[in-house]
Amino acid sequence: MMLYPPVAELVDKIGSRYQLVNLVARRARTLSAEAEEKQLPLERKAVSAAIDEVYTGKLSIKK
């Protein structure tokens, strides 16, 4: 089973699996809360959207 985007590439962008999981989870919770607050349905799952943001470089860890 091939995952896209590859986890190894995501880890390379963030630094470690631990940081990646925390970053994606935090962003997914934010996306869900914003959609619920505005009473709008999410077009995609919040975790998928957060992963795409990491992959495209829109979301990263501040250093």
C-alpha positions as CSV (number, residue, x, y, z in Angstrom):
1,M,0.0,0.0,0.0
2,M,1.5,3.3,-1.1
3,L,0.8,6.4,1.0
4,Y,0.8,9.8,-0.6
5,P,2.5,12.0,0.4
6,P,5.2,9.6,1.7
7,V,5.7,9.9,5.5
8,A,9.5,10.0,5.0
9,E,9.2,13.2,3.0
10,L,6.9,14.8,5.6
11,V,9.3,13.9,8.4
12,D,12.2,15.4,6.4
13,K,10.3,18.7,6.2
14,I,9.4,18.8,9.9
15,G,12.4,17.1,11.6
16,S,10.9,14.2,13.5
17,R,7.8,11.9,13.5
18,Y,6.8,13.2,16.9
19,Q,6.8,16.9,15.8
20,L,5.0,15.9,12.6
21,V,2.2,14.1,14.5
22,N,1.8,17.0,17.0
23,L,1.8,19.6,14.2
24,V,-0.8,17.8,12.1
25,A,-3.0,17.0,15.1
26,R,-3.0,20.6,16.3
27,R,-3.8,22.0,12.9
28,A,-6.5,19.4,12.3
29,R,-8.2,20.4,15.6
30,T,-8.0,24.0,14.6
31,L,-9.5,23.3,11.2
32,S,-12.4,21.3,12.7
33,A,-13.1,23.9,15.4
34,E,-13.2,26.7,12.8
35,A,-15.6,24.8,10.6
36,E,-17.8,24.0,13.5
37,E,-17.8,27.6,14.7
38,K,-18.8,28.8,11.3
39,Q,-21.2,25.9,10.9
40,L,-19.6,24.9,7.6
41,P,-19.0,21.3,6.4
42,L,-15.5,20.3,5.8
43,E,-14.7,19.5,2.2
44,R,-12.1,17.0,3.3
45,K,-11.0,15.4,6.5
46,A,-9.2,17.8,8.7
47,V,-6.1,15.5,9.1
48,S,-5.8,15.2,5.3
49,A,-6.0,18.9,4.9
50,A,-3.3,19.4,7.6
51,I,-1.0,16.9,6.0
52,D,-1.3,18.6,2.6
53,E,-0.5,21.9,4.2
54,V,2.7,20.4,5.6
55,Y,3.6,18.8,2.3
56,T,3.1,22.0,0.3
57,G,5.1,24.0,2.8
58,K,2.1,26.2,4.0
59,L,2.5,24.7,7.5
60,S,5.8,24.2,9.3
61,I,7.4,24.4,12.7
62,K,8.7,27.8,13.8
63,K,12.4,27.5,14.7
